Amino acid sequence: MFYRDTYANIDCDAIAFNLQQIQTLTSQSLIAVLKANAYGHCDYWTAKTAIEQGCIMVAVSSLDEALSLRYQGFTEDILILGHIRPSDIDRAIANHFIVTVISADWIKTVAEMNQNFKGLRFHIKVDSGMNRIGMKSVDEVNTAVELIHDHHGIAEGIFTHYACADSFDKTMCQNQVHFFQDIVKNCSHVFKWIHCENSAAILDFQDSFTNACRCGLIMYGISPLPCSLNLKPAFSLYTHMICVKKIHKGESVGYGATFIADEDCYIATLPIGYADGLIRAVSCIVKANGWKL
Ligand SMILES: Cc1ncc(COP(=O)(O)O)c(C=O)c1O
């Protein structure tokens, strides 16, 4: 029972529908991206829905997010896309997570601290131009694979991330994919999973070289580009007007007095504010049916 009329409704059927729509565009296996509590959509139920719809794994940002899913009872594969501290690797092993190798130095440190990875799976991140985490050469990738094998781990995947997939000019994507392909083709190991596409690339820059893709935004029903898919937004926010009053021309409303009535009018108060995450910068005024809201 809730006593507040402001709430978010998450529609898992919409997430399932969106995943089915995405699968009509690609034959690749889907990895559902659940960063930041599934982009605010509730990690556990989104993860369950994604696996029910055939996603091969879910991906999160951090060890904390992965542990949160495990604590809630999610038993399927979880890929941690971001950095984890080498000293925390035992946590990843104990919880059967899949860990991203962010650099050759990182995996060297992990190997120095831990002699036996006990079958821990790794995906190697290639920095193909984003210039954040990832390796930039075949030598580094080969070193990482060797260290993983020497320490009884599994080099399961390799991936990169596009910087500009949502722009109409695809030159940067082309440069990145060529760089990535070059590394994957020339390294000494055959990976089970190769993935680069995010939502925008699934819509507008697919390649036949990879066998999996990572969908975030479009799974939640938000498209970064104009698209032919009939996506359904999964997040709805509901509230009720709790107070309506008349104010006179010249009176102000709210913090900073940013709205000043230019005529006598009615205003309504909605019980939601910046403590709920509604940013104060969105002090917009909507005129509807003669009302100023
Ligand atoms: C590495 C990586 N892959 C995939 C995604 C999903 O991107 P999108 O929400 O555009 O599908 C993200 C999003 O932050 C990401 O960091």
The ligand as an SDF file (V2000), in Angstrom:
LIG
                    3D

 16 16  0  0  0  0  0  0  0  0999 V2000
   30.0460   -0.1010  -23.0430 C   0  0  0  0  0  0  0  0  0  0  0  0
   28.6110    0.2230  -23.2810 C   0  0  0  0  0  0  0  0  0  0  0  0
   27.9090   -0.5470  -24.1200 N   0  0  0  0  0  0  0  0  0  0  0  0
   26.6060   -0.3150  -24.3690 C   0  0  0  0  0  0  0  0  0  0  0  0
   25.9440    0.7430  -23.7730 C   0  0  0  0  0  0  0  0  0  0  0  0
   24.4880    0.9530  -24.0940 C   0  0  0  0  0  0  0  0  0  0  0  0
   24.3260    2.1080  -24.8560 O   0  0  0  0  0  0  0  0  0  0  0  0
   22.8820    2.5090  -25.3750 P   0  0  0  0  0  0  0  0  0  0  0  0
   22.0690    2.8770  -24.1810 O   0  0  0  0  0  0  0  0  0  0  0  0
   23.1160    3.6650  -26.2740 O   0  0  0  0  0  0  0  0  0  0  0  0
   22.3250    1.3250  -26.0890 O   0  0  0  0  0  0  0  0  0  0  0  0
   26.6320    1.5760  -22.8880 C   0  0  0  0  0  0  0  0  0  0  0  0
   25.9390    2.6890  -22.2660 C   0  0  0  0  0  0  0  0  0  0  0  0
   26.3770    3.3990  -21.4230 O   0  0  0  0  0  0  0  0  0  0  0  0
   28.0110    1.3110  -22.6530 C   0  0  0  0  0  0  0  0  0  0  0  0
   28.7450    2.0830  -21.8380 O   0  0  0  0  0  0  0  0  0  0  0  0
  1  2  1  0
  2  3  1  0
  2 15  2  0
  3  4  2  0
  4  5  1  0
  5  6  1  0
  5 12  2  0
  6  7  1  0
  7  8  1  0
  8  9  2  0
  8 10  1  0
  8 11  1  0
 12 13  1  0
 12 15  1  0
 13 14  2  0
 15 16  1  0
M  END
$$$$
